[in-house]
């Protein structure tokens, strides 16, 4: 067992996994404290490093691409105070930090753990249910539904829509951006069938963030949703739908008549919006 205890947190390695526990010091970020302990399996690691400094050193973990839903949802945009894969090390513990690095690197070599991307999550993501209020709204996620509620600071484009409830099956993506200088951050859900993206300030599927203390907690919501979406590698690996053969001139007239018939059925209420859209797309694909 290799272990280092610091005000910033504790890292312990047992040969199979690294256990990362945030410290209780007041300087530890709210995000790391709320996220709690992380257990990172050896196969999720791409590397580990330690950098000495005059006042403090830094332990850093590098995970394999696609292993952690938190890193996927935030795109590497978590600043150091909030990044659970960095640990501030005091000068009198530099030797212990270097020993920990050697132990992890040796295990990676002996187990022949590759550093290439993975096609499945190796960490579970934050626990649910989860609810965070920040910026112009409150987001709750119970594992199946995302709910967005607006506060008095939200624009009318959002408040006029009212509380939004998104089924997880309709969410195709999620992203979190921090507030940087004069640019506000956001948590945005990409929803199947939604119109083109608009600025987060007016988007009823996004919460705008202004750089306050609780903003980073929205990254936990993003990670919890990401962990329950199909892994990006699996989505990329799906075979492309077959291409229908092009219609000849005779078929073209038939297909035009079919489109008119579908339009009549839709207007009369026989076909729902979804059924009409699906049937129309099938006809257009053949034209």
Helices and strands as residue ranges (DSSP letters): E 2-6, E 9-13, E 17-22, H 30-35, E 38-41, G 42-44, E 45-51, E 56-63, H 69-74, G 80-82, E 86-90, G 91-93, H 94-110, E 130-134, E 137-141, E 145-150, H 156-159, E 164-167, G 168-170, E 171-177, E 185-191, E 206-209, G 215-217, H 218-226, H 232-237, H 249-267, H 273-286
